[in-house]
């Protein structure tokens, strides 16, 4: 990536070398390593390292430390462009994923997970910033929906290959980790060499940005991070621990999610554009509260595996609506704040992630239903916060309370 191309001139490039195309290629690349790792993780740690709920909680706490430290992206951007940092982070994610099976112990898995997590979280931080800088506001919800669908399609291929080949060819964990991680690293290196560096029209602030008028966005990010941890750490673990899902069975459930997301994500993007961020997020949080309460019902009332699987699918669909939180920030943000605020928001999103998995892992050993009950309460808290989003957010109208704020002195 030697040349520097302003976004206004990028349309003159061949279609495959344009910035939006690069966003789609990156959306396709990251899930290969990350979701292959996710699909195998619960079975691998139980079979190879004899994990229990406390161990898996500790692993995910370590995995989220780089997310908590995503604010460090601001310092890295002093010496490296966002686009380069994002692709280098993808390389790190791929390499770390490739060697995961070489470390079948608690200490080894904590170490390699930390490196892969640095790659994942720094990529996600930069990727969110690039999306909001490179996509026009009027098209952002729809394109973000298609990007989600692209990631789902990429993951669908990975999961499909695991389901079709895992038992038939008696694959090892090392084979799958090496193939998926290596492919992600190779595609990221290709993007580093094949694409020019794109320059957005508004230079980004290269320092810590905390603005009072973004307070609702910060709170919603915090609550989203707390809820997400419970789902990511314990929903899949429940399917293995309680219902005895094998690798190909759990991956098959993921496949159902992906097919639905491929169809639904572009529709959800159009829904955000039509109904607005306020209504979309209210619907998401109401649905998540109900789903988490029903997860608890699996333990309280002894519901079977089919109900658990249906809840898991609904959960995935609702989480896709989180793109509305991105577009809410895009509408209220100063364009120069997008990169530093993406880093700050990622850190805020992961505050709970640093301590919740290990603490809830201990609670899980005592009462799994209590973990999901807590998640339902968090979703209700997010619902209350979403009521403060105005119908048409913009700078100066960030919340419904903005009209009551004192006006600045003339």
JONOR-V212110 format. One record per pair of residues at least 4 apart in sequence whose C-alpha atoms are under 7 Angstrom apart, sorted by the first residue. I is the first residue (numbers start at 1). GAP is how many residues later the second one is. If there is no record, write none. Layout:
BEGIN
I;GAP + I;GAP
END
This chain:
BEGIN
1;191 + 1;192 + 1;193 + 1;194 + 1;195 + 1;196 + 2;194 + 3;193 + 3;194 + 4;192 + 4;193 + 4;194 + 4;195 + 5;4 + 5;5 + 5;191 + 5;192 + 5;193 + 5;194 + 6;4 + 6;192 + 6;193 + 6;194 + 7;191 + 7;192 + 7;193 + 7;194 + 10;8 + 11;7 + 13;4 + 13;5 + 14;4 + 16;5 + 17;4 + 17;5 + 17;178 + 18;4 + 19;4 + 19;179 + 20;4 + 21;4 + 22;4 + 23;4 + 24;4 + 24;123 + 24;126 + 25;4 + 26;4 + 27;120 + 27;123 + 27;124 + 28;122 + 28;123 + 28;126 + 29;155 + 29;158 + 30;4 + 30;60 + 30;154 + 31;4 + 31;120 + 31;123 + 31;124 + 32;4 + 32;122 + 32;123 + 32;126 + 32;148 + 32;152 + 33;4 + 33;61 + 33;64 + 33;147 + 33;148 + 33;151 + 34;4 + 35;4 + 35;120 + 36;4 + 36;122 + 36;141 + 36;144 + 37;4 + 37;60 + 37;140 + 39;212 + 40;4 + 40;207 + 41;4 + 42;4 + 42;195 + 43;4 + 43;204 + 44;4 + 45;4 + 45;5 + 45;6 + 46;4 + 46;5 + 48;56 + 49;55 + 49;56 + 49;57 + 51;4 + 51;5 + 52;4 + 53;4 + 53;308 + 53;309 + 53;311 + 53;312 + 54;4 + 54;304 + 54;307 + 54;308 + 55;4 + 56;4 + 57;4 + 57;300 + 57;301 + 57;304 + 58;4 + 58;299 + 58;300 + 59;4 + 59;51 + 60;4 + 60;173 + 60;297 + 61;4 + 61;292 + 61;293 + 61;294 + 61;296 + 61;297 + 62;48 + 62;52 + 63;50 + 63;51 + 63;54 + 64;4 + 64;286 + 64;289 + 64;290 + 65;4 + 65;289 + 66;4 + 66;51 + 66;52 + 66;55 + 67;54 + 67;279 + 67;280 + 67;283 + 68;278 + 68;279 + 68;280 + 68;282 + 68;283 + 68;286 + 69;278 + 70;51 + 70;52 + 70;273 + 70;276 + 70;277 + 71;272 + 71;273 + 71;276 + 72;4 + 73;4 + 73;49 + 73;270 + 74;4 + 74;132 + 74;133 + 74;266 + 74;269 + 76;4 + 77;4 + 77;5 + 77;129 + 78;128 + 80;4 + 80;5 + 81;4 + 82;4 + 82;44 + 83;4 + 83;114 + 84;4 + 84;108 + 85;4 + 86;4 + 86;36 + 86;37 + 86;40 + 86;41 + 87;4 + 87;101 + 87;105 + 88;4 + 89;4 + 89;30 + 89;31 + 89;33 + 89;34 + 90;4 + 90;29 + 90;30 + 90;33 + 90;95 + 90;98 + 91;4 + 91;93 + 91;94 + 91;97 + 91;98 + 92;4 + 92;24 + 92;27 + 93;4 + 93;23 + 93;24 + 93;26 + 93;27 + 94;4 + 94;87 + 94;88 + 94;90 + 94;91 + 95;4 + 95;86 + 95;87 + 95;90 + 96;4 + 96;16 + 96;19 + 96;20 + 97;19 + 97;80 + 97;84 + 98;79 + 98;80 + 98;81 + 98;82 + 98;83 + 98;84 + 99;78 + 99;79 + 100;9 + 100;12 + 100;77 + 101;72 + 101;73 + 103;5 + 103;6 + 104;4 + 104;5 + 105;4 + 106;4 + 107;4 + 108;4 + 109;4 + 110;4 + 111;4 + 112;4 + 113;4 + 114;4 + 115;4 + 116;4 + 117;4 + 118;4 + 119;4 + 120;4 + 121;4 + 122;4 + 123;4 + 124;4 + 125;4 + 125;217 + 125;218 + 125;221 + 126;4 + 127;4 + 128;4 + 128;214 + 129;4 + 129;209 + 129;210 + 129;213 + 130;4 + 131;4 + 132;198 + 133;67 + 134;66 + 135;4 + 135;5 + 136;4 + 139;4 + 140;4 + 141;4 + 141;128 + 141;129 + 141;131 + 141;132 + 141;186 + 142;4 + 142;124 + 142;127 + 142;128 + 143;4 + 144;4 + 144;125 + 144;179 + 145;4 + 145;120 + 145;121 + 145;123 + 145;124 + 146;4 + 146;119 + 146;120 + 147;4 + 148;4 + 148;117 + 149;4 + 149;112 + 149;113 + 149;116 + 149;117 + 150;4 + 151;4 + 152;4 + 152;106 + 152;109 + 152;110 + 153;4 + 153;105 + 153;109 + 154;4 + 155;4 + 156;4 + 156;99 + 156;102 + 157;4 + 158;4 + 159;4 + 159;92 + 159;96 + 160;4 + 160;95 + 161;4 + 162;4 + 162;86 + 163;85 + 163;88 + 163;89 + 164;4 + 165;4 + 166;4 + 166;5 + 166;82 + 167;4 + 171;4 + 172;4 + 173;4 + 174;4 + 175;4 + 176;4 + 177;4 + 178;4 + 179;4 + 180;4 + 181;4 + 182;4 + 183;4 + 184;4 + 185;4 + 186;4 + 187;4 + 188;4 + 189;4 + 190;4 + 191;4 + 202;133 + 202;134 + 203;133 + 204;132 + 204;133 + 204;135 + 205;131 + 205;132 + 205;135 + 206;134 + 207;133 + 208;132 + 209;131 + 209;132 + 213;185 + 214;4 + 215;4 + 216;4 + 217;4 + 217;112 + 218;4 + 218;127 + 218;130 + 219;4 + 220;4 + 220;162 + 221;4 + 221;124 + 221;127 + 221;128 + 222;4 + 222;126 + 222;127 + 223;4 + 223;155 + 223;159 + 224;4 + 224;125 + 225;4 + 225;124 + 225;125 + 225;127 + 225;128 + 226;4 + 226;126 + 226;127 + 227;4 + 227;148 + 227;151 + 227;152 + 228;4 + 229;4 + 229;124 + 229;128 + 230;4 + 230;145 + 231;4 + 232;4 + 233;4 + 234;4 + 235;4 + 236;4 + 237;4 + 238;4 + 239;4 + 239;5 + 239;6 + 240;4 + 240;5 + 240;6 + 243;62 + 245;4 + 245;5 + 246;4 + 247;4 + 248;4 + 249;4 + 250;4 + 251;4 + 252;4 + 253;4 + 254;4 + 255;4 + 256;4 + 257;4 + 257;56 + 257;59 + 258;4 + 259;4 + 260;4 + 261;4 + 261;56 + 264;4 + 265;4 + 265;55 + 266;4 + 267;4 + 268;4 + 268;53 + 269;4 + 270;4 + 271;4 + 272;4 + 272;5 + 272;8 + 272;52 + 275;4 + 275;5 + 276;4 + 276;115 + 277;4 + 277;47 + 277;51 + 278;4 + 278;108 + 278;109 + 278;111 + 278;112 + 278;113 + 279;4 + 280;4 + 280;44 + 281;4 + 281;43 + 281;105 + 282;4 + 282;101 + 282;104 + 283;4 + 284;4 + 284;34 + 284;37 + 285;4 + 285;94 + 285;95 + 285;97 + 285;98 + 286;4 + 286;94 + 286;97 + 287;4 + 288;4 + 288;27 + 288;30 + 288;91 + 289;4 + 289;87 + 289;88 + 289;90 + 289;91 + 290;4 + 290;86 + 291;4 + 291;20 + 291;24 + 292;4 + 292;80 + 292;81 + 292;83 + 292;84 + 293;4 + 293;79 + 293;80 + 293;83 + 294;4 + 295;13 + 295;77 + 296;4 + 296;73 + 296;76 + 296;77 + 297;4 + 297;6 + 298;4 + 298;5 + 298;6 + 299;70 + 300;69 + 303;4 + 304;4 + 305;4 + 306;4 + 307;4 + 308;4 + 309;4 + 310;4 + 311;4 + 312;4 + 313;4 + 314;4 + 315;4 + 316;4 + 323;4 + 324;4 + 325;4 + 326;4 + 327;4 + 328;4 + 328;65 + 329;4 + 331;62 + 331;63 + 332;61 + 332;62 + 332;63 + 332;66 + 333;4 + 333;5 + 333;62 + 337;4 + 338;4 + 339;4 + 340;4 + 341;4 + 342;4 + 343;4 + 344;4 + 345;4 + 346;4 + 347;4 + 350;4 + 352;4 + 353;4 + 355;4 + 356;4 + 357;4 + 358;4 + 359;4 + 360;4 + 360;11 + 361;4 + 363;4 + 363;5 + 363;8 + 364;4 + 364;7 + 368;4 + 369;4 + 370;4 + 371;4 + 372;4 + 373;4 + 374;4 + 375;4 + 376;4 + 377;4 + 378;4 + 379;4 + 380;4 + 381;4 + 382;4 + 383;4 + 388;11 + 388;12 + 389;9 + 389;10 + 389;11 + 390;8 + 390;9 + 390;10 + 393;4 + 393;5 + 394;4 + 396;6 + 397;5 + 398;4 + 401;4
END
